Amino acid sequence: MSHPSKLSIWITAARLRTLPLSIAGIITGNALALNQPNFSWSLFIGALLTAILYQILSNFANDYGDGVKGTDNQERLGPKRVLQQRLLSASALYRGIVITAILSFLFSLVLIYSAFGKENLKWMGLFILLSMAAIWAAYNYTVGEKAYGYYALGDLFVFLFFGGIAVGGAYFLQTQSLTEEVVLYMMALGGLSVGVLNLNNMRDRENDQHSNKNTIATFLGFEKSRNYQYVLVVGSILAIGVAIASNTRLKINSFLPLLICIPLLLQLRALGRITHPKSYDRYLKPLALSTFALSVLVFISKWLAL
């Protein structure tokens, strides 16, 4: 039986399937800025690459933190992680975390300087602090005794970073401003991203309880965590609708993002029939891809409006 190559192991640890969700907010924020006269495609691409690095950093750290703590064990229902399978040593994975963190910060610095230059030092300083906060958040989700993911704070941080900072930050890099429409899409993307995390936590709820990992799902239990999922997704749909209605120049293409309501509502309907936590796993990918599809629909609708 052949052993996987080192490259394939690192690709597995990077969890490429999570990348569409990580860039959905960036695509949405830039889509909302497309009508700006000074829109920069290089800033758009730079923001995408930076977000991908942060997501890979988070995935490495999550693998490392849960692996060292023993949360990733034989009872876990999700896909096997690389440290759990001993495909990489803890020290090798930690080195990967450090290297990815450095690359993420360097990419952030280039992106921030390209957006603001020397003329906007206060905004440069703020975004450098946000970059440092993103690295801290990616690492401390599961690593260390005070890992916030073990204290039911993961949902809050996902909402802030995948919704607020991804959408709002991407838009601000282009325009140095925010609008009501942007804030509503920050809420929508944040809510759907938290929904992905909640499905993951609903699947792993029993094992997390045995491993002393507290999540919203472990606190709420089976039924209430499912109701929480309904609130997240329906709330996001409402935010999308209000964002579209806030547009004073409505055209047919303005309603394109609403198409995402169809798969989202079908997914919610299917969740109501689930009786075993393992079954939640099959809806993680559809919700993540639906969130990504939403960002693409927003981009297309704004592109057609030019």
C-alpha positions as CSV (number, residue, x, y, z in Angstrom):
1,M,0.0,0.0,0.0
2,S,1.6,3.3,-1.1
3,H,2.0,6.1,1.4
4,P,0.8,9.7,0.5
5,S,3.4,12.2,-0.6
6,K,4.3,15.1,1.7
7,L,2.7,17.5,-0.8
8,S,-0.6,15.6,-0.8
9,I,-0.5,15.5,3.0
10,W,-0.1,19.3,3.3
11,I,-2.8,19.8,0.7
12,T,-5.1,17.6,2.8
13,A,-4.2,19.7,5.9
14,A,-4.9,22.9,4.0
15,R,-8.5,21.6,3.4
16,L,-9.0,23.2,0.0
17,R,-12.7,22.5,0.2
18,T,-13.0,25.3,2.8
19,L,-11.6,28.0,0.5
20,P,-14.8,28.9,-1.4
21,L,-16.4,30.0,1.8
22,S,-13.3,31.9,2.9
23,I,-13.4,34.1,-0.2
24,A,-17.2,34.5,-0.5
25,G,-17.0,37.7,1.7
26,I,-14.1,39.1,-0.3
27,I,-16.0,38.6,-3.6
28,T,-19.1,40.2,-2.2
29,G,-17.3,43.2,-0.8
30,N,-15.6,43.9,-4.1
31,A,-18.8,43.3,-6.0
32,L,-20.5,46.0,-4.1
33,A,-17.6,48.3,-5.0
34,L,-17.6,47.5,-8.8
35,N,-19.3,50.8,-9.7
36,Q,-16.6,52.9,-8.1
37,P,-14.5,54.8,-10.7
38,N,-11.2,53.8,-9.1
39,F,-12.1,50.1,-8.6
40,S,-8.8,48.1,-8.5
41,W,-8.6,44.6,-9.8
42,S,-5.2,44.2,-8.2
43,L,-6.7,44.9,-4.8
44,F,-9.4,42.4,-5.5
45,I,-6.9,39.7,-6.4
46,G,-4.7,40.6,-3.5
47,A,-7.5,40.4,-1.0
48,L,-8.5,37.0,-2.4
49,L,-5.0,35.6,-2.0
50,T,-4.7,37.0,1.5
51,A,-8.0,35.5,2.6
52,I,-7.0,32.1,1.2
53,L,-3.7,32.2,3.3
54,Y,-5.7,33.1,6.4
55,Q,-8.0,30.2,5.9
56,I,-5.2,27.8,5.4
57,L,-3.6,29.1,8.5
58,S,-6.8,28.6,10.4
59,N,-7.1,25.0,9.0
60,F,-3.5,24.1,10.1
61,A,-4.1,25.6,13.5
62,N,-7.4,23.8,13.9
63,D,-5.9,20.5,13.0
64,Y,-3.0,21.1,15.4
65,G,-5.1,22.4,18.3
66,D,-7.7,19.7,18.2
67,G,-5.1,17.0,17.5
68,V,-2.9,18.0,20.5
69,K,-5.9,18.2,22.8
70,G,-7.2,14.8,21.7
71,T,-10.6,16.2,20.5
72,D,-9.9,14.7,17.1
73,N,-10.2,11.0,18.1
74,Q,-11.9,7.8,16.9
75,E,-15.3,9.1,18.1
76,R,-15.2,12.1,15.8
77,L,-17.8,11.9,13.0
78,G,-16.1,14.3,10.6
79,P,-13.2,13.7,8.1
80,K,-10.0,12.4,9.7
81,R,-7.3,15.1,10.2
82,V,-3.6,14.8,9.4
83,L,-2.4,15.0,13.0
84,Q,-5.1,12.6,14.1
85,Q,-3.8,10.1,11.5
86,R,-0.2,10.9,12.3
87,L,0.5,11.8,8.8
88,L,2.4,14.9,10.1
89,S,4.1,15.3,13.5
90,A,2.9,18.1,15.8
91,S,6.2,19.9,15.4
92,A,6.0,19.8,11.6
93,L,2.4,21.1,11.6
94,Y,3.4,23.9,14.0
95,R,6.2,25.0,11.6
96,G,3.6,25.1,8.9
97,I,1.5,27.3,11.0
98,V,4.3,29.7,11.7
99,I,5.3,29.9,8.0
100,T,1.7,30.5,6.9
101,A,1.2,33.1,9.5
102,I,4.3,35.0,8.3
103,L,3.1,34.8,4.7
104,S,-0.4,35.9,5.6
105,F,1.0,39.0,7.4
106,L,3.3,39.9,4.5
107,F,0.5,39.6,2.0
108,S,-1.6,41.8,4.3
109,L,1.0,44.5,4.5
110,V,1.4,44.6,0.7
111,L,-2.4,44.7,0.3
112,I,-2.9,47.5,2.9
113,Y,-0.1,49.6,1.5
114,S,-1.5,49.2,-2.0
115,A,-4.9,50.4,-0.8
116,F,-3.9,53.3,1.4
117,G,-0.3,54.3,0.6
118,K,1.4,56.8,2.9
119,E,-1.5,59.3,2.7
120,N,-3.8,57.3,5.0
121,L,-1.7,56.2,7.9
122,K,-4.6,55.9,10.3
123,W,-6.4,53.4,8.0
124,M,-3.1,51.6,7.4
125,G,-2.7,51.3,11.2
126,L,-6.2,50.0,11.7
127,F,-6.0,47.4,9.0
128,I,-2.6,46.2,10.2
129,L,-4.2,45.7,13.6
130,L,-7.1,43.8,12.0
131,S,-4.5,41.6,10.2
132,M,-2.8,40.8,13.5
133,A,-6.2,40.1,15.0
134,A,-7.0,37.7,12.1
135,I,-3.8,35.8,12.7
136,W,-4.5,35.7,16.5
137,A,-8.1,34.5,15.8
138,A,-7.0,31.8,13.3
139,Y,-4.4,30.4,15.8
140,N,-6.3,30.7,19.0
141,Y,-9.6,29.1,17.8
142,T,-8.4,25.6,19.1
143,V,-4.8,26.1,20.2
144,G,-3.9,26.7,23.9
145,E,-5.7,26.3,27.2
146,K,-7.8,29.4,26.5
147,A,-8.7,28.5,23.0
148,Y,-11.9,30.5,22.4
149,G,-13.4,27.8,20.2
150,Y,-13.7,25.7,23.4
151,Y,-15.7,28.5,25.1
152,A,-18.5,28.8,22.6
153,L,-17.1,31.9,21.0
154,G,-16.4,30.4,17.6
155,D,-19.7,31.6,16.2
156,L,-19.0,35.2,17.2
157,F,-15.6,35.3,15.6
158,V,-16.8,33.6,12.4
159,F,-19.5,36.2,12.1
160,L,-17.1,39.1,12.6
161,F,-14.3,37.8,10.3
162,F,-16.2,36.0,7.5
163,G,-19.0,38.6,7.5
164,G,-17.9,41.9,8.9
165,I,-14.2,42.1,8.1
166,A,-14.3,40.1,4.9
167,V,-17.2,42.0,3.3
168,G,-16.8,45.3,5.0
169,G,-13.0,45.2,4.8
170,A,-12.9,44.3,1.2
171,Y,-15.3,47.1,0.3
172,F,-13.4,49.6,2.5
173,L,-10.1,48.8,0.9
174,Q,-11.6,49.9,-2.4
175,T,-13.6,52.9,-1.3
176,Q,-12.6,54.0,2.2
177,S,-16.3,54.0,3.1
178,L,-19.2,51.8,4.1
179,T,-22.9,51.8,3.1
180,E,-26.1,50.3,4.4
181,E,-26.1,47.8,1.6
182,V,-22.6,46.7,2.6
183,V,-23.6,46.3,6.3
184,L,-26.6,44.1,5.3
185,Y,-24.4,41.8,3.2
186,M,-21.9,41.7,6.1
187,M,-24.8,40.3,8.2
188,A,-25.9,37.9,5.4
189,L,-22.4,36.4,4.7
190,G,-21.6,36.3,8.4
191,G,-24.9,34.5,9.3
192,L,-24.4,31.9,6.5
193,S,-20.8,31.3,7.5
194,V,-21.8,30.8,11.2
195,G,-24.4,28.4,9.8
196,V,-21.6,26.3,8.3
197,L,-19.8,26.2,11.6
198,N,-23.0,25.4,13.5
199,L,-23.7,22.4,11.2
200,N,-20.1,21.2,11.9
201,N,-20.7,21.6,15.6
202,M,-24.1,19.9,15.5
203,R,-22.4,16.9,13.8
204,D,-19.6,16.8,16.4
205,R,-21.8,17.8,19.4
206,E,-21.6,14.5,21.4
207,N,-17.8,14.1,20.9
208,D,-17.2,17.7,21.7
209,Q,-19.1,17.3,25.0
210,H,-16.9,14.2,25.9
211,S,-13.8,16.3,25.0
212,N,-14.9,19.3,27.1
213,K,-15.2,21.5,24.0
214,N,-18.1,23.9,24.5
215,T,-19.9,25.2,21.5
216,I,-23.3,26.8,20.9
217,A,-24.5,23.3,19.8
218,T,-23.3,21.6,23.0
219,F,-25.1,24.2,25.0
220,L,-28.4,24.2,23.0
221,G,-28.7,20.5,22.4
222,F,-30.1,18.7,19.3
223,E,-33.4,20.5,18.7
224,K,-32.5,24.0,19.8
225,S,-29.3,24.0,17.8
226,R,-31.3,23.1,14.7
227,N,-33.7,26.0,15.5
228,Y,-30.6,28.2,15.8
229,Q,-29.6,27.1,12.3
230,Y,-33.0,28.2,11.0
231,V,-32.6,31.6,12.5
232,L,-29.1,32.0,11.0
233,V,-30.2,31.1,7.5
234,V,-33.6,32.8,7.4
235,G,-32.0,35.9,9.0
236,S,-29.4,35.9,6.2
237,I,-32.1,35.6,3.6
238,L,-34.0,38.6,5.1
239,A,-30.7,40.6,5.1
240,I,-30.2,39.9,1.4
241,G,-33.8,41.0,0.6
242,V,-33.5,44.2,2.6
243,A,-30.1,44.9,0.9
244,I,-31.7,44.5,-2.5
245,A,-34.7,46.7,-1.5
246,S,-32.3,49.4,-0.3
247,N,-31.0,49.8,-3.9
248,T,-32.6,52.9,-5.4
249,R,-32.0,51.8,-9.0
250,L,-33.6,48.4,-9.1
251,K,-33.4,46.4,-12.3
252,I,-34.1,42.7,-13.1
253,N,-30.5,41.8,-12.5
254,S,-30.7,43.4,-9.0
255,F,-32.8,40.4,-7.9
256,L,-30.2,37.7,-9.0
257,P,-28.9,37.2,-5.4
258,L,-32.4,36.1,-4.3
259,L,-32.0,32.9,-6.4
260,I,-29.9,31.6,-3.6
261,C,-33.0,31.4,-1.4
262,I,-34.1,28.3,-3.3
263,P,-31.2,25.9,-2.3
264,L,-31.0,27.5,1.2
265,L,-34.7,26.9,1.9
266,L,-34.5,23.3,0.5
267,Q,-31.5,22.6,2.8
268,L,-33.4,23.9,5.8
269,R,-36.3,21.7,4.9
270,A,-34.0,18.7,4.7
271,L,-32.5,19.5,8.1
272,G,-35.9,19.0,9.7
273,R,-35.8,15.3,8.8
274,I,-32.4,14.6,10.4
275,T,-32.4,12.2,13.3
276,H,-28.6,11.4,13.6
277,P,-25.8,13.9,14.0
278,K,-23.6,12.2,11.4
279,S,-26.2,13.2,8.7
280,Y,-25.5,16.9,9.2
281,D,-22.1,16.3,7.5
282,R,-23.8,16.0,4.1
283,Y,-25.2,19.5,4.3
284,L,-21.9,21.3,5.2
285,K,-20.6,21.4,1.6
286,P,-24.0,22.5,0.1
287,L,-24.3,25.4,2.6
288,A,-20.7,26.5,2.1
289,L,-21.1,26.3,-1.7
290,S,-24.4,28.2,-1.5
291,T,-22.7,31.0,0.4
292,F,-20.0,31.1,-2.3
293,A,-22.7,31.0,-5.0
294,L,-24.4,34.0,-3.3
295,S,-21.2,36.0,-3.6
296,V,-20.9,35.1,-7.3
297,L,-24.6,36.1,-7.9
298,V,-24.0,39.5,-6.2
299,F,-20.9,40.0,-8.4
300,I,-22.8,39.2,-11.6
301,S,-25.7,41.4,-10.6
302,K,-23.4,44.3,-9.9
303,W,-21.4,43.7,-13.1
304,L,-24.6,43.7,-15.2
305,A,-25.5,47.1,-13.6
306,L,-22.3,48.8,-14.9
